[in-house]
Amino acid sequence: MDSLQERIAGEITLSDSPGSTMKKWRELFGISQIELAKHLKISTSTISDYEGNRRASPGVGIIKRLVTSLITIDEQRGGEVIRNLEKFDKSEAKDPFYFIHDFSAPISGMDFARLIDAKIVANPGYLDTMKLFGYTLIDSLRVILEISPNEYPKLFGTTNERAFVFDQVSTGRSPMVVIRVAPIKPRLVVIQNIDQVDKLAIKISQIERIPLLTTRLTTEEVRTRLNNI
């Protein structure tokens, strides 16, 4: 297997919840359970059972077939997902891919939204009642590619009563898929510099009851406004 396939297979193999990790990668590739099952020549219910952790952890052979199928299906579609993943997989950027800041005093979700000139995309009713104790600014693509399951809790710092602000996002789907399968959830999600949020991202935010916001502020503008709290 090449480096991308090895990365995906390794993450699934080492995950505490391999089924959830399988689901994450399937959804990152935009492949339905039906399409994957057809390619693997197994039933859709078998895929569902693996992803729901209702079957024993998949063996090396099954994981290899799964990863090969994801790559093959994407190649048949033109290989866009592979190109995007490999481009950032080869990045040699040495700066941290997330930045954590805790507020000196909690603020409401609505005040947070006002501070960053945010547009509320989903679940506005939760903003007034929630209290945020900080935020984490995240390079979305690097987190998806580089962070391991046991490192994920580090994104929350001292509390999960915080907002995740995602940069380097094209549609909003990938970060929301990660949040969907993760064991710990942020209270609020912000996506930077995006024209239209993916429908699946909105659906996930509604299911998880997490307000979803967008902002046109740059990363530096967000940090300047929020780091004074």
RODO-2510 file (C-alpha; in nm, 4 decimals, decimal comma):
residues 229
     n   res          X          Y          Z
     1     m     0,0000     0,0000     0,0000
     2     d     0,1160     0,3561    -0,0628
     3     s     0,1559     0,6122     0,2177
     4     l    -0,2052     0,7356     0,2067
     5     q    -0,3451     0,3829     0,2212
     6     e    -0,1061     0,2975     0,5036
     7     r    -0,2165     0,6062     0,6964
     8     i    -0,5856     0,5164     0,6668
     9     a    -0,5303     0,1481     0,7452
    10     g    -0,3054     0,2335     1,0388
    11     e    -0,5583     0,4738     1,1892
    12     i    -0,8354     0,2131     1,1668
    13     t    -0,6159    -0,0639     1,3079
    14     l    -0,4916     0,1413     1,6040
    15     s    -0,8221     0,3095     1,6843
    16     d    -1,0074     0,2310     2,0076
    17     s    -1,3223     0,2358     1,7926
    18     p    -1,2236     0,0924     1,4528
    19     g    -1,5825     0,0878     1,3265
    20     s    -1,6259     0,4594     1,3898
    21     t    -1,2937     0,5260     1,2188
    22     m    -1,4006     0,3192     0,9191
    23     k    -1,7164     0,5275     0,8996
    24     k    -1,5201     0,8510     0,9234
    25     w    -1,3019     0,7643     0,6264
    26     r    -1,5938     0,6349     0,4192
    27     e    -1,7784     0,9616     0,4734
    28     l    -1,4663     1,1700     0,4087
    29     f    -1,4494     1,0035     0,0689
    30     g    -1,8204     1,0737     0,0165
    31     i    -1,9019     0,7066    -0,0423
    32     s    -2,2328     0,5570     0,0679
    33     q    -2,2644     0,2275     0,2539
    34     i    -2,4518     0,0861    -0,0448
    35     e    -2,1757     0,1787    -0,2905
    36     l    -1,9001     0,0454    -0,0659
    37     a    -2,0869    -0,2795     0,0031
    38     k    -2,1406    -0,3320    -0,3699
    39     h    -1,7711    -0,2815    -0,4398
    40     l    -1,6684    -0,5173    -0,1588
    41     k    -1,9366    -0,7693    -0,2586
    42     i    -2,0804    -0,7843     0,0931
    43     s    -2,4138    -0,6758     0,2395
    44     t    -2,4890    -0,3201     0,3467
    45     s    -2,5861    -0,4540     0,6892
    46     t    -2,2344    -0,5929     0,7301
    47     i    -2,0875    -0,2455     0,6655
    48     s    -2,3389    -0,0991     0,9100
    49     d    -2,2508    -0,3567     1,1762
    50     y    -1,8788    -0,2839     1,1451
    51     e    -1,9307     0,0924     1,1606
    52     g    -2,1636     0,0585     1,4569
    53     n    -1,9053    -0,1571     1,6389
    54     r    -2,1582    -0,4415     1,6534
    55     r    -1,9099    -0,6847     1,4987
    56     a    -1,5682    -0,7872     1,6229
    57     s    -1,2871    -0,5567     1,5170
    58     p    -1,2096    -0,6129     1,1474
    59     g    -0,8954    -0,8071     1,0641
    60     v    -0,6061    -0,6857     0,8534
    61     g    -0,7505    -0,8437     0,5392
    62     i    -1,0846    -0,6669     0,5714
    63     i    -0,9212    -0,3325     0,6488
    64     k    -0,6940    -0,3665     0,3456
    65     r    -0,9919    -0,4439     0,1200
    66     l    -1,1853    -0,1499     0,2649
    67     v    -0,9021     0,0985     0,2103
    68     t    -0,8335    -0,0319    -0,1398
    69     s    -1,2037     0,0097    -0,2226
    70     l    -1,2113     0,3691    -0,0990
    71     i    -0,9095     0,4536    -0,3147
    72     t    -1,0419     0,2670    -0,6194
    73     i    -1,3879     0,4264    -0,6058
    74     d    -1,2370     0,7745    -0,5736
    75     e    -1,0015     0,7075    -0,8653
    76     q    -1,3009     0,6039    -1,0752
    77     r    -1,4597     0,9384    -0,9881
    78     g    -1,1514     1,1335    -1,0901
    79     g    -0,9385     1,1097    -0,7761
    80     e    -1,0207     1,4499    -0,6268
    81     v    -1,0297     1,3303    -0,2653
    82     i    -0,7011     1,1423    -0,3058
    83     r    -0,5300     1,4493    -0,4537
    84     n    -0,6489     1,6726    -0,1716
    85     l    -0,5450     1,4248     0,0979
    86     e    -0,2040     1,3571    -0,0548
    87     k    -0,1346     1,7271    -0,1034
    88     f    -0,1745     1,7995     0,2653
    89     d    -0,0242     1,4680     0,3709
    90     k     0,3034     1,5805     0,2126
    91     s     0,2956     1,9253     0,3705
    92     e     0,6042     2,0029     0,5735
    93     a     0,4555     2,2896     0,7698
    94     k     0,6015     2,2893     1,1173
    95     d     0,3609     2,5258     1,2895
    96     p     0,1061     2,3776     1,5339
    97     f    -0,2224     2,2779     1,3698
    98     y    -0,4332     2,3973     1,6612
    99     f    -0,4309     2,6863     1,9074
   100     i    -0,6125     2,6815     2,2424
   101     h    -0,7295     2,9840     2,4377
   102     d    -0,9315     2,9832     2,7604
   103     f    -1,1363     3,2903     2,8458
   104     s    -1,0819     3,4728     3,1748
   105     a    -1,4608     3,4609     3,2216
   106     p    -1,7246     3,2586     3,0347
   107     i    -1,9352     3,4244     2,7667
   108     s    -2,2649     3,3266     2,6072
   109     g    -2,2785     3,1668     2,2666
   110     m    -2,4617     3,4703     2,1318
   111     d    -2,1933     3,7103     2,2555
   112     f    -1,9303     3,4844     2,1012
   113     a    -2,1140     3,4975     1,7680
   114     r    -2,1338     3,8777     1,7802
   115     l    -1,7633     3,9110     1,8582
   116     i    -1,6599     3,7301     1,5398
   117     d    -1,9363     3,8734     1,3164
   118     a    -2,0745     3,5247     1,2683
   119     k    -2,3663     3,4061     1,0584
   120     i    -2,5720     3,1408     1,2354
   121     v    -2,6288     2,8446     1,0043
   122     a    -2,7935     2,5958     1,2419
   123     n    -2,9352     2,5696     1,5959
   124     p    -2,9560     2,9382     1,6962
   125     g    -3,1812     2,8536     1,9918
   126     y    -2,8940     2,7074     2,1938
   127     l    -2,6698     3,0143     2,1824
   128     d    -2,8278     3,2218     2,4587
   129     t    -2,8269     2,9438     2,7170
   130     m    -2,4748     2,8079     2,6647
   131     k    -2,1598     2,9353     2,8309
   132     l    -1,8264     2,9110     2,6559
   133     f    -1,5030     2,8984     2,8534
   134     g    -1,2687     2,9134     2,5564
   135     y    -1,2086     2,8262     2,1939
   136     t    -0,9750     2,6121     1,9855
   137     l    -0,8598     2,7322     1,6452
   138     i    -0,8011     2,4297     1,4222
   139     d    -0,6411     2,3677     1,0844
   140     s    -0,9110     2,1274     0,9656
   141     l    -0,7147     1,9346     0,7048
   142     r    -0,4120     1,8738     0,9246
   143     v    -0,6271     1,7542     1,2132
   144     i    -0,8065     1,5084     0,9849
   145     l    -0,4793     1,3759     0,8460
   146     e    -0,2458     1,3933     1,1433
   147     i    -0,4235     1,3712     1,4759
   148     s    -0,4616     1,0284     1,6336
   149     p    -0,7656     0,9250     1,8404
   150     n    -0,5752     0,9496     2,1686
   151     e    -0,4603     1,3038     2,0821
   152     y    -0,8110     1,4313     2,0052
   153     p    -0,8932     1,5252     2,3687
   154     k    -0,5984     1,7671     2,3634
   155     l    -0,8048     1,9966     2,1402
   156     f    -1,0316     2,0704     2,4377
   157     g    -0,7640     2,1995     2,6728
   158     t    -0,9119     2,2171     3,0215
   159     t    -1,2815     2,1931     2,9273
   160     n    -1,5171     2,0864     2,6494
   161     e    -1,7334     2,3922     2,7165
   162     r    -1,5675     2,5632     2,4236
   163     a    -1,6000     2,6504     2,0560
   164     f    -1,4084     2,4868     1,7729
   165     v    -1,3093     2,7316     1,4981
   166     f    -1,2076     2,5491     1,1795
   167     d    -0,9794     2,6958     0,9147
   168     q    -0,8803     2,5396     0,5777
   169     v    -1,2338     2,4157     0,5064
   170     s    -1,3982     2,3843     0,1648
   171     t    -1,7537     2,2699     0,2470
   172     g    -1,7685     2,2058     0,6224
   173     r    -1,8410     1,8353     0,5809
   174     s    -1,5077     1,6910     0,6988
   175     p    -1,4847     1,8667     1,0382
   176     m    -1,8468     1,7861     1,1195
   177     v    -1,7954     1,4193     1,0278
   178     v    -1,4973     1,4086     1,2651
   179     i    -1,7095     1,5632     1,5411
   180     r    -1,9920     1,3195     1,4702
   181     v    -1,7751     1,0116     1,5350
   182     a    -1,5660     1,1620     1,8156
   183     p    -1,6435     1,0693     2,1779
   184     i    -1,6204     1,4313     2,2998
   185     k    -1,8056     1,7190     2,1333
   186     p    -1,7474     2,0949     2,1393
   187     r    -2,0422     2,3126     2,2362
   188     l    -2,0229     2,5263     1,9221
   189     v    -1,8564     2,5066     1,5785
   190     v    -1,7394     2,7934     1,3585
   191     i    -1,6235     2,7547     0,9980
   192     q    -1,4125     3,0282     0,8438
   193     n    -1,4296     3,1745     0,4948
   194     i    -1,6833     2,9499     0,3285
   195     d    -1,9501     3,0419     0,0739
   196     q    -2,1947     2,7565     0,1277
   197     v    -2,2017     2,4992     0,4058
   198     d    -2,2471     2,1357     0,3058
   199     k    -2,5952     1,9966     0,3769
   200     l    -2,4530     1,6948     0,5602
   201     a    -2,2539     1,9288     0,7877
   202     i    -2,5752     2,1130     0,8745
   203     k    -2,7592     1,7850     0,9323
   204     i    -2,4866     1,6604     1,1677
   205     s    -2,4950     1,9843     1,3653
   206     q    -2,8715     1,9457     1,4043
   207     i    -2,8417     1,5829     1,5151
   208     e    -2,5669     1,6677     1,7647
   209     r    -2,7464     1,9871     1,8754
   210     i    -2,4319     2,1897     1,8177
   211     p    -2,4776     2,5432     1,6822
   212     l    -2,2978     2,5869     1,3499
   213     l    -2,1679     2,9316     1,2560
   214     t    -1,9628     3,0846     0,9749
   215     t    -1,7406     3,3925     0,9757
   216     r    -1,5506     3,5896     0,7140
   217     l    -1,2885     3,7064     0,9627
   218     t    -0,9310     3,5941     0,9040
   219     t    -0,7526     3,3726     1,1541
   220     e    -0,5599     3,6679     1,2931
   221     e    -0,8772     3,8760     1,3287
   222     v    -1,0488     3,5932     1,5171
   223     r    -0,7549     3,5569     1,7531
   224     t    -0,7295     3,9305     1,8111
   225     r    -1,0968     3,9606     1,9041
   226     l    -1,1202     3,6496     2,1203
   227     n    -0,7849     3,6508     2,2966
   228     n    -0,8789     3,9658     2,4875
   229     i    -1,1599     3,7855     2,6717
***
